[in-house]
Amino acid sequence: MTKTAISDDNKGRVYGGENQEERRARRRQQFLDAGLEVFGTLGYRAATVRTLCKQAGLTDRYFYESFDTTEDLLMGVYRQQCEALERAVMQALAATAGLAGNDFMKGIEAGLDAVFTQVSDARMARVVWIEVMGISPRVDKMYNDTMDGFGNLIMMVARQRYPDLGTTDQDEIRMVGLAIAGAVSQCVLHWMLGGYRESKATMVSATSRVFRGLLLTLPQRSV
């Protein structure tokens, strides 16, 4: 029994329950999934369109439907993985919202647990922390902007507990957040390159000390 194609003036014909827009989105996601696998195992520089198409189970016609170059796909994979990481952290923080005093650190630890859970996928960690480095100026900018974003997220969380951060210098506040994000990033990189020797609990405990150090510098501290 075959499905009858249904015309949709806005979204094209429907085949197998999917309209044209949905099919295109599905194919794009197939390439994003393939990119995570190929870039996260073989590496970006070893990847070819043919390899990516084989992994995705699609032809190069569909690759170029969504991406102009493999660099564009790399950027797409990177952004998707970073968005997933941020969502996981925000969900962890939301689950501990309203905690005060010493319990405030439970929120920080929950966020860090979310980070180390996400990066326990070595493919994700390799793409986000290794494969994007030194590719091109626009990829470098994407990486720097993302790190700035994570630094800003850290300081936003700190400001919720400590509205007075001890300075009104926005550049200093941004650099403090970036310094902490960098410390966590270096620990992630070490953990992944070292074959995940340390336990996740150890990684969370160690990096939470960096946050405790920040809180000790803030007015009206209670950690």
Secondary structure, 3 states (H helix, E strand, C coil): CCCCCECCCCCCCEECCECHHHHHHHHHHHHHHHHHHHHHHCCHHHCCHHHHHHHHCCCHHHHHHHCCCHHHHHHHHHHHHHHHHHHHHHHHHHHCCCCCHHHHHHHHHHHHHHHHHHCCCHHHHHHHHHHCCCCCHHHHHHHHHHHHHHHHHHHHHHHHHCCCCCCCCHHHHHHHHHHHHHHHHHHHHHHHHCCCCCCHHHHHHHHHHHHHHHHCCCCCCCC
